[in-house]
């Protein structure tokens, strides 16, 4: 009878330890997931802006070429 009580107490203590460890592990996982989500959002925002910047650069380069042509024709 004494060994059964000891085993039950030992099992209960082990179960409590596992539950505490899992809750801490889950908290770390949640924090990492939040950080990754923030980074993905930042990356997506950047990825959406790149085509806009490329188009603006294309327009700026075209305007520069036009100005250079006008300058060459004046001389």
mmCIF file of the N, C-alpha and C atoms, coordinates in Angstrom:
data_MODEL
# 
_entry.id   MODEL 
# 
loop_
_atom_site.group_PDB 
_atom_site.id 
_atom_site.type_symbol 
_atom_site.label_atom_id 
_atom_site.label_alt_id 
_atom_site.label_comp_id 
_atom_site.label_asym_id 
_atom_site.label_entity_id 
_atom_site.label_seq_id 
_atom_site.pdbx_PDB_ins_code 
_atom_site.Cartn_x 
_atom_site.Cartn_y 
_atom_site.Cartn_z 
_atom_site.occupancy 
_atom_site.B_iso_or_equiv 
_atom_site.pdbx_formal_charge 
_atom_site.auth_seq_id 
_atom_site.auth_comp_id 
_atom_site.auth_asym_id 
_atom_site.auth_atom_id 
_atom_site.pdbx_PDB_model_num 
ATOM 1   N N  . UNK A 1 1  ? 0.823  -1.189 0.000   1.00 0.00 ? 1  UNK A N  1 
ATOM 2   C CA . UNK A 1 1  ? 0.000  0.000  0.000   1.00 0.00 ? 1  UNK A CA 1 
ATOM 3   C C  . UNK A 1 1  ? 0.873  1.262  0.000   1.00 0.00 ? 1  UNK A C  1 
ATOM 4   N N  . UNK A 1 2  ? 1.936  1.197  0.760   1.00 0.00 ? 2  UNK A N  1 
ATOM 5   C CA . UNK A 1 2  ? 2.834  2.347  0.850   1.00 0.00 ? 2  UNK A CA 1 
ATOM 6   C C  . UNK A 1 2  ? 3.489  2.645  -0.489  1.00 0.00 ? 2  UNK A C  1 
ATOM 7   N N  . UNK A 1 3  ? 3.848  1.626  -1.243  1.00 0.00 ? 3  UNK A N  1 
ATOM 8   C CA . UNK A 1 3  ? 4.492  1.840  -2.542  1.00 0.00 ? 3  UNK A CA 1 
ATOM 9   C C  . UNK A 1 3  ? 3.508  2.412  -3.559  1.00 0.00 ? 3  UNK A C  1 
ATOM 10  N N  . UNK A 1 4  ? 2.230  2.063  -3.426  1.00 0.00 ? 4  UNK A N  1 
ATOM 11  C CA . UNK A 1 4  ? 1.225  2.614  -4.336  1.00 0.00 ? 4  UNK A CA 1 
ATOM 12  C C  . UNK A 1 4  ? 1.050  4.112  -4.086  1.00 0.00 ? 4  UNK A C  1 
ATOM 13  N N  . UNK A 1 5  ? 1.007  4.508  -2.826  1.00 0.00 ? 5  UNK A N  1 
ATOM 14  C CA . UNK A 1 5  ? 0.883  5.926  -2.483  1.00 0.00 ? 5  UNK A CA 1 
ATOM 15  C C  . UNK A 1 5  ? 2.116  6.688  -2.964  1.00 0.00 ? 5  UNK A C  1 
ATOM 16  N N  . UNK A 1 6  ? 3.293  6.116  -2.765  1.00 0.00 ? 6  UNK A N  1 
ATOM 17  C CA . UNK A 1 6  ? 4.532  6.754  -3.207  1.00 0.00 ? 6  UNK A CA 1 
ATOM 18  C C  . UNK A 1 6  ? 4.544  6.911  -4.724  1.00 0.00 ? 6  UNK A C  1 
ATOM 19  N N  . UNK A 1 7  ? 4.099  5.886  -5.427  1.00 0.00 ? 7  UNK A N  1 
ATOM 20  C CA . UNK A 1 7  ? 4.047  5.951  -6.893  1.00 0.00 ? 7  UNK A CA 1 
ATOM 21  C C  . UNK A 1 7  ? 3.045  7.007  -7.350  1.00 0.00 ? 7  UNK A C  1 
ATOM 22  N N  . UNK A 1 8  ? 1.894  7.088  -6.685  1.00 0.00 ? 8  UNK A N  1 
ATOM 23  C CA . UNK A 1 8  ? 0.875  8.076  -7.041  1.00 0.00 ? 8  UNK A CA 1 
ATOM 24  C C  . UNK A 1 8  ? 1.384  9.496  -6.799  1.00 0.00 ? 8  UNK A C  1 
ATOM 25  N N  . UNK A 1 9  ? 2.035  9.721  -5.666  1.00 0.00 ? 9  UNK A N  1 
ATOM 26  C CA . UNK A 1 9  ? 2.600  11.039 -5.366  1.00 0.00 ? 9  UNK A CA 1 
ATOM 27  C C  . UNK A 1 9  ? 3.681  11.384 -6.380  1.00 0.00 ? 9  UNK A C  1 
ATOM 28  N N  . UNK A 1 10 ? 4.528  10.420 -6.669  1.00 0.00 ? 10 UNK A N  1 
ATOM 29  C CA . UNK A 1 10 ? 5.598  10.641 -7.642  1.00 0.00 ? 10 UNK A CA 1 
ATOM 30  C C  . UNK A 1 10 ? 5.016  10.961 -9.022  1.00 0.00 ? 10 UNK A C  1 
ATOM 31  N N  . UNK A 1 11 ? 3.996  10.236 -9.410  1.00 0.00 ? 11 UNK A N  1 
ATOM 32  C CA . UNK A 1 11 ? 3.346  10.493 -10.696 1.00 0.00 ? 11 UNK A CA 1 
ATOM 33  C C  . UNK A 1 11 ? 2.710  11.868 -10.738 1.00 0.00 ? 11 UNK A C  1 
ATOM 34  N N  . UNK A 1 12 ? 2.062  12.266 -9.638  1.00 0.00 ? 12 UNK A N  1 
ATOM 35  C CA . UNK A 1 12 ? 1.421  13.584 -9.579  1.00 0.00 ? 12 UNK A CA 1 
ATOM 36  C C  . UNK A 1 12 ? 2.458  14.693 -9.674  1.00 0.00 ? 12 UNK A C  1 
ATOM 37  N N  . UNK A 1 13 ? 3.567  14.557 -8.960  1.00 0.00 ? 13 UNK A N  1 
ATOM 38  C CA . UNK A 1 13 ? 4.636  15.556 -9.008  1.00 0.00 ? 13 UNK A CA 1 
ATOM 39  C C  . UNK A 1 13 ? 5.225  15.630 -10.420 1.00 0.00 ? 13 UNK A C  1 
ATOM 40  N N  . UNK A 1 14 ? 5.418  14.490 -11.031 1.00 0.00 ? 14 UNK A N  1 
ATOM 41  C CA . UNK A 1 14 ? 5.949  14.455 -12.399 1.00 0.00 ? 14 UNK A CA 1 
ATOM 42  C C  . UNK A 1 14 ? 4.990  15.137 -13.365 1.00 0.00 ? 14 UNK A C  1 
ATOM 43  N N  . UNK A 1 15 ? 3.697  14.835 -13.202 1.00 0.00 ? 15 UNK A N  1 
ATOM 44  C CA . UNK A 1 15 ? 2.690  15.447 -14.066 1.00 0.00 ? 15 UNK A CA 1 
ATOM 45  C C  . UNK A 1 15 ? 2.679  16.965 -13.909 1.00 0.00 ? 15 UNK A C  1 
ATOM 46  N N  . UNK A 1 16 ? 2.759  17.453 -12.697 1.00 0.00 ? 16 UNK A N  1 
ATOM 47  C CA . UNK A 1 16 ? 2.798  18.898 -12.447 1.00 0.00 ? 16 UNK A CA 1 
ATOM 48  C C  . UNK A 1 16 ? 4.037  19.513 -13.096 1.00 0.00 ? 16 UNK A C  1 
ATOM 49  N N  . UNK A 1 17 ? 5.170  18.843 -12.962 1.00 0.00 ? 17 UNK A N  1 
ATOM 50  C CA . UNK A 1 17 ? 6.409  19.339 -13.583 1.00 0.00 ? 17 UNK A CA 1 
ATOM 51  C C  . UNK A 1 17 ? 6.302  19.408 -15.091 1.00 0.00 ? 17 UNK A C  1 
ATOM 52  N N  . UNK A 1 18 ? 5.705  18.394 -15.682 1.00 0.00 ? 18 UNK A N  1 
ATOM 53  C CA . UNK A 1 18 ? 5.540  18.379 -17.136 1.00 0.00 ? 18 UNK A CA 1 
ATOM 54  C C  . UNK A 1 18 ? 4.603  19.498 -17.583 1.00 0.00 ? 18 UNK A C  1 
ATOM 55  N N  . UNK A 1 19 ? 3.517  19.705 -16.850 1.00 0.00 ? 19 UNK A N  1 
ATOM 56  C CA . UNK A 1 19 ? 2.574  20.762 -17.205 1.00 0.00 ? 19 UNK A CA 1 
ATOM 57  C C  . UNK A 1 19 ? 3.222  22.143 -17.108 1.00 0.00 ? 19 UNK A C  1 
ATOM 58  N N  . UNK A 1 20 ? 4.021  22.364 -16.087 1.00 0.00 ? 20 UNK A N  1 
ATOM 59  C CA . UNK A 1 20 ? 4.719  23.650 -15.935 1.00 0.00 ? 20 UNK A CA 1 
ATOM 60  C C  . UNK A 1 20 ? 5.722  23.846 -17.066 1.00 0.00 ? 20 UNK A C  1 
ATOM 61  N N  . UNK A 1 21 ? 6.488  22.801 -17.371 1.00 0.00 ? 21 UNK A N  1 
ATOM 62  C CA . UNK A 1 21 ? 7.478  22.894 -18.451 1.00 0.00 ? 21 UNK A CA 1 
ATOM 63  C C  . UNK A 1 21 ? 6.801  23.157 -19.791 1.00 0.00 ? 21 UNK A C  1 
ATOM 64  N N  . UNK A 1 22 ? 5.668  22.502 -20.030 1.00 0.00 ? 22 UNK A N  1 
ATOM 65  C CA . UNK A 1 22 ? 4.950  22.708 -21.293 1.00 0.00 ? 22 UNK A CA 1 
ATOM 66  C C  . UNK A 1 22 ? 4.408  24.123 -21.402 1.00 0.00 ? 22 UNK A C  1 
ATOM 67  N N  . UNK A 1 23 ? 3.923  24.673 -20.303 1.00 0.00 ? 23 UNK A N  1 
ATOM 68  C CA . UNK A 1 23 ? 3.384  26.032 -20.365 1.00 0.00 ? 23 UNK A CA 1 
ATOM 69  C C  . UNK A 1 23 ? 4.496  27.038 -20.654 1.00 0.00 ? 23 UNK A C  1 
ATOM 70  N N  . UNK A 1 24 ? 5.670  26.835 -20.070 1.00 0.00 ? 24 UNK A N  1 
ATOM 71  C CA . UNK A 1 24 ? 6.805  27.729 -20.358 1.00 0.00 ? 24 UNK A CA 1 
ATOM 72  C C  . UNK A 1 24 ? 7.257  27.573 -21.801 1.00 0.00 ? 24 UNK A C  1 
ATOM 73  N N  . UNK A 1 25 ? 7.304  26.342 -22.268 1.00 0.00 ? 25 UNK A N  1 
ATOM 74  C CA . UNK A 1 25 ? 7.696  26.083 -23.648 1.00 0.00 ? 25 UNK A CA 1 
ATOM 75  C C  . UNK A 1 25 ? 6.701  26.710 -24.611 1.00 0.00 ? 25 UNK A C  1 
ATOM 76  N N  . UNK A 1 26 ? 5.425  26.613 -24.289 1.00 0.00 ? 26 UNK A N  1 
ATOM 77  C CA . UNK A 1 26 ? 4.387  27.209 -25.141 1.00 0.00 ? 26 UNK A CA 1 
ATOM 78  C C  . UNK A 1 26 ? 4.524  28.725 -25.166 1.00 0.00 ? 26 UNK A C  1 
ATOM 79  N N  . UNK A 1 27 ? 4.880  29.325 -24.039 1.00 0.00 ? 27 UNK A N  1 
ATOM 80  C CA . UNK A 1 27 ? 5.062  30.777 -23.990 1.00 0.00 ? 27 UNK A CA 1 
ATOM 81  C C  . UNK A 1 27 ? 6.221  31.203 -24.890 1.00 0.00 ? 27 UNK A C  1 
ATOM 82  N N  . UNK A 1 28 ? 7.304  30.439 -24.868 1.00 0.00 ? 28 UNK A N  1 
ATOM 83  C CA . UNK A 1 28 ? 8.458  30.747 -25.730 1.00 0.00 ? 28 UNK A CA 1 
ATOM 84  C C  . UNK A 1 28 ? 8.065  30.593 -27.196 1.00 0.00 ? 28 UNK A C  1 
ATOM 85  N N  . UNK A 1 29 ? 7.332  29.528 -27.503 1.00 0.00 ? 29 UNK A N  1 
ATOM 86  C CA . UNK A 1 29 ? 6.890  29.296 -28.875 1.00 0.00 ? 29 UNK A CA 1 
ATOM 87  C C  . UNK A 1 29 ? 5.978  30.423 -29.345 1.00 0.00 ? 29 UNK A C  1 
ATOM 88  N N  . UNK A 1 30 ? 5.069  30.857 -28.493 1.00 0.00 ? 30 UNK A N  1 
ATOM 89  C CA . UNK A 1 30 ? 4.172  31.960 -28.853 1.00 0.00 ? 30 UNK A CA 1 
ATOM 90  C C  . UNK A 1 30 ? 4.946  33.245 -29.124 1.00 0.00 ? 30 UNK A C  1 
ATOM 91  N N  . UNK A 1 31 ? 5.949  33.529 -28.297 1.00 0.00 ? 31 UNK A N  1 
ATOM 92  C CA . UNK A 1 31 ? 6.765  34.730 -28.488 1.00 0.00 ? 31 UNK A CA 1 
ATOM 93  C C  . UNK A 1 31 ? 7.520  34.664 -29.810 1.00 0.00 ? 31 UNK A C  1 
ATOM 94  N N  . UNK A 1 32 ? 8.099  33.516 -30.105 1.00 0.00 ? 32 UNK A N  1 
ATOM 95  C CA . UNK A 1 32 ? 8.829  33.362 -31.368 1.00 0.00 ? 32 UNK A CA 1 
ATOM 96  C C  . UNK A 1 32 ? 7.881  33.491 -32.556 1.00 0.00 ? 32 UNK A C  1 
ATOM 97  N N  . UNK A 1 33 ? 6.699  32.928 -32.446 1.00 0.00 ? 33 UNK A N  1 
ATOM 98  C CA . UNK A 1 33 ? 5.725  33.012 -33.520 1.00 0.00 ? 33 UNK A CA 1 
ATOM 99  C C  . UNK A 1 33 ? 5.298  34.455 -33.761 1.00 0.00 ? 33 UNK A C  1 
ATOM 100 N N  . UNK A 1 34 ? 5.104  35.218 -32.704 1.00 0.00 ? 34 UNK A N  1 
ATOM 101 C CA . UNK A 1 34 ? 4.750  36.633 -32.845 1.00 0.00 ? 34 UNK A CA 1 
ATOM 102 C C  . UNK A 1 34 ? 5.861  37.402 -33.546 1.00 0.00 ? 34 UNK A C  1 
ATOM 103 N N  . UNK A 1 35 ? 7.112  37.119 -33.189 1.00 0.00 ? 35 UNK A N  1 
ATOM 104 C CA . UNK A 1 35 ? 8.255  37.793 -33.810 1.00 0.00 ? 35 UNK A CA 1 
ATOM 105 C C  . UNK A 1 35 ? 8.345  37.443 -35.297 1.00 0.00 ? 35 UNK A C  1 
ATOM 106 N N  . UNK A 1 36 ? 8.164  36.167 -35.621 1.00 0.00 ? 36 UNK A N  1 
ATOM 107 C CA . UNK A 1 36 ? 8.207  35.753 -37.025 1.00 0.00 ? 36 UNK A CA 1 
ATOM 108 C C  . UNK A 1 36 ? 7.070  36.390 -37.820 1.00 0.00 ? 36 UNK A C  1 
ATOM 109 N N  . UNK A 1 37 ? 5.906  36.477 -37.217 1.00 0.00 ? 37 UNK A N  1 
ATOM 110 C CA . UNK A 1 37 ? 4.771  37.116 -37.884 1.00 0.00 ? 37 UNK A CA 1 
ATOM 111 C C  . UNK A 1 37 ? 5.082  38.572 -38.172 1.00 0.00 ? 37 UNK A C  1 
ATOM 112 N N  . UNK A 1 38 ? 5.698  39.267 -37.220 1.00 0.00 ? 38 UNK A N  1 
ATOM 113 C CA . UNK A 1 38 ? 6.069  40.666 -37.426 1.00 0.00 ? 38 UNK A CA 1 
ATOM 114 C C  . UNK A 1 38 ? 7.077  40.793 -38.572 1.00 0.00 ? 38 UNK A C  1 
ATOM 115 N N  . UNK A 1 39 ? 8.061  39.900 -38.604 1.00 0.00 ? 39 UNK A N  1 
ATOM 116 C CA . UNK A 1 39 ? 9.067  39.953 -39.662 1.00 0.00 ? 39 UNK A CA 1 
ATOM 117 C C  . UNK A 1 39 ? 8.458  39.664 -41.031 1.00 0.00 ? 39 UNK A C  1 
ATOM 118 N N  . UNK A 1 40 ? 7.536  38.718 -41.099 1.00 0.00 ? 40 UNK A N  1 
ATOM 119 C CA . UNK A 1 40 ? 6.886  38.396 -42.371 1.00 0.00 ? 40 UNK A CA 1 
ATOM 120 C C  . UNK A 1 40 ? 6.069  39.581 -42.865 1.00 0.00 ? 40 UNK A C  1 
ATOM 121 N N  . UNK A 1 41 ? 5.365  40.244 -41.952 1.00 0.00 ? 41 UNK A N  1 
ATOM 122 C CA . UNK A 1 41 ? 4.589  41.424 -42.342 1.00 0.00 ? 41 UNK A CA 1 
ATOM 123 C C  . UNK A 1 41 ? 5.506  42.521 -42.875 1.00 0.00 ? 41 UNK A C  1 
ATOM 124 N N  . UNK A 1 42 ? 6.627  42.723 -42.213 1.00 0.00 ? 42 UNK A N  1 
ATOM 125 C CA . UNK A 1 42 ? 7.582  43.743 -42.681 1.00 0.00 ? 42 UNK A CA 1 
ATOM 126 C C  . UNK A 1 42 ? 8.117  43.372 -44.063 1.00 0.00 ? 42 UNK A C  1 
ATOM 127 N N  . UNK A 1 43 ? 8.418  42.101 -44.259 1.00 0.00 ? 43 UNK A N  1 
ATOM 128 C CA . UNK A 1 43 ? 8.922  41.643 -45.559 1.00 0.00 ? 43 UNK A CA 1 
ATOM 129 C C  . UNK A 1 43 ? 7.861  41.812 -46.638 1.00 0.00 ? 43 UNK A C  1 
ATOM 130 N N  . UNK A 1 44 ? 6.625  41.461 -46.322 1.00 0.00 ? 44 UNK A N  1 
ATOM 131 C CA . UNK A 1 44 ? 5.550  41.600 -47.306 1.00 0.00 ? 44 UNK A CA 1 
ATOM 132 C C  . UNK A 1 44 ? 5.348  43.059 -47.704 1.00 0.00 ? 44 UNK A C  1 
ATOM 133 N N  . UNK A 1 45 ? 5.439  43.954 -46.739 1.00 0.00 ? 45 UNK A N  1 
ATOM 134 C CA . UNK A 1 45 ? 5.314  45.375 -47.041 1.00 0.00 ? 45 UNK A CA 1 
ATOM 135 C C  . UNK A 1 45 ? 6.429  45.809 -47.985 1.00 0.00 ? 45 UNK A C  1 
ATOM 136 N N  . UNK A 1 46 ? 7.635  45.338 -47.710 1.00 0.00 ? 46 UNK A N  1 
ATOM 137 C CA . UNK A 1 46 ? 8.773  45.662 -48.574 1.00 0.00 ? 46 UNK A CA 1 
ATOM 138 C C  . UNK A 1 46 ? 8.562  45.077 -49.962 1.00 0.00 ? 46 UNK A C  1 
ATOM 139 N N  . UNK A 1 47 ? 8.091  43.835 -50.027 1.00 0.00 ? 47 UNK A N  1 
ATOM 140 C CA . UNK A 1 47 ? 7.884  43.172 -51.321 1.00 0.00 ? 47 UNK A CA 1 
ATOM 141 C C  . UNK A 1 47 ? 6.817  43.891 -52.147 1.00 0.00 ? 47 UNK A C  1 
ATOM 142 N N  . UNK A 1 48 ? 5.846  44.497 -51.507 1.00 0.00 ? 48 UNK A N  1 
ATOM 143 C CA . UNK A 1 48 ? 4.818  45.241 -52.230 1.00 0.00 ? 48 UNK A CA 1 
ATOM 144 C C  . UNK A 1 48 ? 5.363  46.560 -52.749 1.00 0.00 ? 48 UNK A C  1 
ATOM 145 N N  . UNK A 1 49 ? 6.331  47.124 -52.056 1.00 0.00 ? 49 UNK A N  1 
ATOM 146 C CA . UNK A 1 49 ? 6.855  48.434 -52.446 1.00 0.00 ? 49 UNK A CA 1 
ATOM 147 C C  . UNK A 1 49 ? 7.907  48.350 -53.546 1.00 0.00 ? 49 UNK A C  1 
ATOM 148 N N  . UNK A 1 50 ? 8.575  47.220 -53.699 1.00 0.00 ? 50 UNK A N  1 
ATOM 149 C CA . UNK A 1 50 ? 9.656  47.096 -54.683 1.00 0.00 ? 50 UNK A CA 1 
ATOM 150 C C  . UNK A 1 50 ? 9.167  47.359 -56.109 1.00 0.00 ? 50 UNK A C  1 
ATOM 151 N N  . UNK A 1 51 ? 8.060  46.769 -56.550 1.00 0.00 ? 51 UNK A N  1 
ATOM 152 C CA . UNK A 1 51 ? 7.621  47.066 -57.923 1.00 0.00 ? 51 UNK A CA 1 
ATOM 153 C C  . UNK A 1 51 ? 7.326  48.554 -58.144 1.00 0.00 ? 51 UNK A C  1 
ATOM 154 N N  . UNK A 1 52 ? 6.803  49.229 -57.137 1.00 0.00 ? 52 UNK A N  1 
ATOM 155 C CA . UNK A 1 52 ? 6.534  50.662 -57.246 1.00 0.00 ? 52 UNK A CA 1 
ATOM 156 C C  . UNK A 1 52 ? 7.846  51.414 -57.420 1.00 0.00 ? 52 UNK A C  1 
ATOM 157 N N  . UNK A 1 53 ? 8.839  51.050 -56.624 1.00 0.00 ? 53 UNK A N  1 
ATOM 158 C CA . UNK A 1 53 ? 10.148 51.709 -56.734 1.00 0.00 ? 53 UNK A CA 1 
ATOM 159 C C  . UNK A 1 53 ? 10.796 51.426 -58.087 1.00 0.00 ? 53 UNK A C  1 
ATOM 160 N N  . UNK A 1 54 ? 10.648 50.200 -58.581 1.00 0.00 ? 54 UNK A N  1 
ATOM 161 C CA . UNK A 1 54 ? 11.213 49.865 -59.888 1.00 0.00 ? 54 UNK A CA 1 
ATOM 162 C C  . UNK A 1 54 ? 10.577 50.714 -60.981 1.00 0.00 ? 54 UNK A C  1 
ATOM 163 N N  . UNK A 1 55 ? 9.263  50.891 -60.910 1.00 0.00 ? 55 UNK A N  1 
ATOM 164 C CA . UNK A 1 55 ? 8.577  51.704 -61.916 1.00 0.00 ? 55 UNK A CA 1 
ATOM 165 C C  . UNK A 1 55 ? 9.029  53.162 -61.836 1.00 0.00 ? 55 UNK A C  1 
ATOM 166 N N  . UNK A 1 56 ? 9.180  53.677 -60.624 1.00 0.00 ? 56 UNK A N  1 
ATOM 167 C CA . UNK A 1 56 ? 9.646  55.057 -60.464 1.00 0.00 ? 56 UNK A CA 1 
ATOM 168 C C  . UNK A 1 56 ? 11.059 55.219 -61.008 1.00 0.00 ? 56 UNK A C  1 
ATOM 169 N N  . UNK A 1 57 ? 11.905 54.227 -60.796 1.00 0.00 ? 57 UNK A N  1 
ATOM 170 C CA . UNK A 1 57 ? 13.274 54.289 -61.324 1.00 0.00 ? 57 UNK A CA 1 
ATOM 171 C C  . UNK A 1 57 ? 13.261 54.260 -62.849 1.00 0.00 ? 57 UNK A C  1 
ATOM 172 N N  . UNK A 1 58 ? 12.372 53.457 -63.412 1.00 0.00 ? 58 UNK A N  1 
ATOM 173 C CA . UNK A 1 58 ? 12.268 53.380 -64.865 1.00 0.00 ? 58 UNK A CA 1 
ATOM 174 C C  . UNK A 1 58 ? 11.870 54.743 -65.435 1.00 0.00 ? 58 UNK A C  1 
ATOM 175 N N  . UNK A 1 59 ? 10.897 55.392 -64.817 1.00 0.00 ? 59 UNK A N  1 
ATOM 176 C CA . UNK A 1 59 ? 10.454 56.713 -65.263 1.00 0.00 ? 59 UNK A CA 1 
ATOM 177 C C  . UNK A 1 59 ? 11.579 57.730 -65.098 1.00 0.00 ? 59 UNK A C  1 
ATOM 178 N N  . UNK A 1 60 ? 12.267 57.696 -63.953 1.00 0.00 ? 60 UNK A N  1 
ATOM 179 C CA . UNK A 1 60 ? 13.357 58.647 -63.708 1.00 0.00 ? 60 UNK A CA 1 
ATOM 180 C C  . UNK A 1 60 ? 14.480 58.448 -64.732 1.00 0.00 ? 60 UNK A C  1 
ATOM 181 N N  . UNK A 1 61 ? 14.824 57.216 -65.026 1.00 0.00 ? 61 UNK A N  1 
ATOM 182 C CA . UNK A 1 61 ? 15.880 56.955 -66.017 1.00 0.00 ? 61 UNK A CA 1 
ATOM 183 C C  . UNK A 1 61 ? 15.465 57.447 -67.402 1.00 0.00 ? 61 UNK A C  1 
ATOM 184 N N  . UNK A 1 62 ? 14.202 57.260 -67.743 1.00 0.00 ? 62 UNK A N  1 
ATOM 185 C CA . UNK A 1 62 ? 13.714 57.740 -69.038 1.00 0.00 ? 62 UNK A CA 1 
ATOM 186 C C  . UNK A 1 62 ? 13.803 59.267 -69.112 1.00 0.00 ? 62 UNK A C  1 
ATOM 187 N N  . UNK A 1 63 ? 13.440 59.935 -68.035 1.00 0.00 ? 63 UNK A N  1 
ATOM 188 C CA . UNK A 1 63 ? 13.504 61.407 -68.016 1.00 0.00 ? 63 UNK A CA 1 
ATOM 189 C C  . UNK A 1 63 ? 14.953 61.885 -68.119 1.00 0.00 ? 63 UNK A C  1 
ATOM 190 N N  . UNK A 1 64 ? 15.848 61.176 -67.446 1.00 0.00 ? 64 UNK A N  1 
ATOM 191 C CA . UNK A 1 64 ? 17.276 61.537 -67.533 1.00 0.00 ? 64 UNK A CA 1 
ATOM 192 C C  . UNK A 1 64 ? 17.773 61.370 -68.956 1.00 0.00 ? 64 UNK A C  1 
ATOM 193 N N  . UNK A 1 65 ? 17.396 60.254 -69.583 1.00 0.00 ? 65 UNK A N  1 
ATOM 194 C CA . UNK A 1 65 ? 17.802 60.038 -70.985 1.00 0.00 ? 65 UNK A CA 1 
ATOM 195 C C  . UNK A 1 65 ? 17.284 61.151 -71.888 1.00 0.00 ? 65 UNK A C  1 
ATOM 196 N N  . UNK A 1 66 ? 16.017 61.557 -71.681 1.00 0.00 ? 66 UNK A N  1 
ATOM 197 C CA . UNK A 1 66 ? 15.452 62.648 -72.487 1.00 0.00 ? 66 UNK A CA 1 
ATOM 198 C C  . UNK A 1 66 ? 16.229 63.941 -72.277 1.00 0.00 ? 66 UNK A C  1 
ATOM 199 N N  . UNK A 1 67 ? 16.571 64.250 -71.039 1.00 0.00 ? 67 UNK A N  1 
ATOM 200 C CA . UNK A 1 67 ? 17.328 65.467 -70.761 1.00 0.00 ? 67 UNK A CA 1 
ATOM 201 C C  . UNK A 1 67 ? 18.720 65.411 -71.375 1.00 0.00 ? 67 UNK A C  1 
ATOM 202 N N  . UNK A 1 68 ? 19.357 64.254 -71.331 1.00 0.00 ? 68 UNK A N  1 
ATOM 203 C CA . UNK A 1 68 ? 20.688 64.116 -71.933 1.00 0.00 ? 68 UNK A CA 1 
ATOM 204 C C  . UNK A 1 68 ? 20.616 64.315 -73.448 1.00 0.00 ? 68 UNK A C  1 
ATOM 205 N N  . UNK A 1 69 ? 19.557 63.764 -74.061 1.00 0.00 ? 69 UNK A N  1 
ATOM 206 C CA . UNK A 1 69 ? 19.392 63.937 -75.516 1.00 0.00 ? 69 UNK A CA 1 
ATOM 207 C C  . UNK A 1 69 ? 19.212 65.410 -75.865 1.00 0.00 ? 69 UNK A C  1 
ATOM 208 N N  . UNK A 1 70 ? 18.407 66.113 -75.095 1.00 0.00 ? 70 UNK A N  1 
ATOM 209 C CA . UNK A 1 70 ? 18.194 67.546 -75.334 1.00 0.00 ? 70 UNK A CA 1 
ATOM 210 C C  . UNK A 1 70 ? 19.496 68.311 -75.161 1.00 0.00 ? 70 UNK A C  1 
ATOM 211 N N  . UNK A 1 71 ? 20.276 67.936 -74.179 1.00 0.00 ? 71 UNK A N  1 
ATOM 212 C CA . UNK A 1 71 ? 21.552 68.609 -73.933 1.00 0.00 ? 71 UNK A CA 1 
ATOM 213 C C  . UNK A 1 71 ? 22.516 68.345 -75.089 1.00 0.00 ? 71 UNK A C  1 
ATOM 214 N N  . UNK A 1 72 ? 22.526 67.136 -75.611 1.00 0.00 ? 72 UNK A N  1 
ATOM 215 C CA . UNK A 1 72 ? 23.418 66.808 -76.740 1.00 0.00 ? 72 UNK A CA 1 
ATOM 216 C C  . UNK A 1 72 ? 23.012 67.579 -77.990 1.00 0.00 ? 72 UNK A C  1 
ATOM 217 N N  . UNK A 1 73 ? 21.740 67.771 -78.211 1.00 0.00 ? 73 UNK A N  1 
ATOM 218 C CA . UNK A 1 73 ? 21.269 68.459 -79.392 1.00 0.00 ? 73 UNK A CA 1 
ATOM 219 C C  . UNK A 1 73 ? 21.578 69.960 -79.336 1.00 0.00 ? 73 UNK A C  1 
ATOM 220 N N  . UNK A 1 74 ? 21.700 70.523 -78.135 1.00 0.00 ? 74 UNK A N  1 
ATOM 221 C CA . UNK A 1 74 ? 22.009 71.946 -77.986 1.00 0.00 ? 74 UNK A CA 1 
ATOM 222 C C  . UNK A 1 74 ? 23.467 72.235 -78.322 1.00 0.00 ? 74 UNK A C  1 
ATOM 223 N N  . UNK A 1 75 ? 24.334 71.291 -78.131 1.00 0.00 ? 75 UNK A N  1 
ATOM 224 C CA . UNK A 1 75 ? 25.758 71.561 -78.374 1.00 0.00 ? 75 UNK A CA 1 
ATOM 225 C C  . UNK A 1 75 ? 26.174 71.246 -79.770 1.00 0.00 ? 75 UNK A C  1 
# 
